[in-house]
Amino acid sequence: MKNSDVPRETMRRAVQVCGGLDALGDALNVSTSTLEKWLSGEEQPPLDTFTQAVGLVLEATTRRPPKAGPGDPTESSRKEKPH
């Protein structure tokens, strides 16, 4: 992912965790049309708003337990070893 894609992708993820454009707009105190410009890449969000969106995404992801994937070093610690 290019650095220029990070704000747009963060906003897309924030839409998901907030449950839609209207909810994210309310959380960030911006209009839906402004969000659409950020999501399309037409405009970049201001740094303070981008930081708020990052906070929303981080908050949502810290509430969920991480998914263990193949080769996940924490996976072995979750399984009981046979006696």
N, C-alpha and C positions, 0 to 999 in steps of 0.2 A: 504494500500500500504506500502510495506517495504521501508525503507530509501534507500536500495540498488537499488530499482526500479526507484527512482526519476530522476536520470540523464537520463536514457533510455526513460522514459515517457515524460520528458521535451523535449528531442530531437525529439520524435515522434510528439509532439504538434508543435514544431518549424518547422518541415517539412510541416505540414499542413498550418500554418499561412504564411509561406514563399512561398508556392505554389510548393513544390517539393524538392527533394534532391539537384538538381543542384543549385537552388536558395539559399537554406540554406548553401550549401558549399561555394557559393560566399560570402554570408553574413558573414560567420565565417572564411573565407579564409582557408578552408580545403578541401581535396579531397572527392569525393563521396565514395571511398573505406574506408576512415577513418570514415565517417559518418555511413556507413553500419556496421562497427565493433562496434560503439557506440550503434547503434540501436538494434543490436543483443545481446548486453550485453557482447560481447567478450572482449571489452575494455571499460574503463571509460574515458570520456572526461576530459581534464585538467580543473582545477577549473576556470581559466580565460575564457575559451571557454564555459564552462557550464554557467557561469555568463552572458556571451553575449547571449546565447540561452534563458535564463530566461528573459533577457531584451526584446528580440524580442517577446516572448510570452506575457509578460506584456503589451508591447506597443500595440500589436494587440488586446488584450482584453480590454484595456482602451478606445479604439476607438469605441467599440460597447456598446450600452446600455445593462445593465445587464438584464437577463431574469427574470421575476417575476414568482415565483412558488407558489404553494398552501401554504398558511400560511406565505407568504412573508410579513414582517411588513411594507414594503414600498408600498405594493400593495394598501392598503386602502387610502393612501395619493394621489394616482394617479387618483382615481375615484372621480367624483363629487358626492356630497351627494345630495339626492333629497330635494327639497325645500318645 
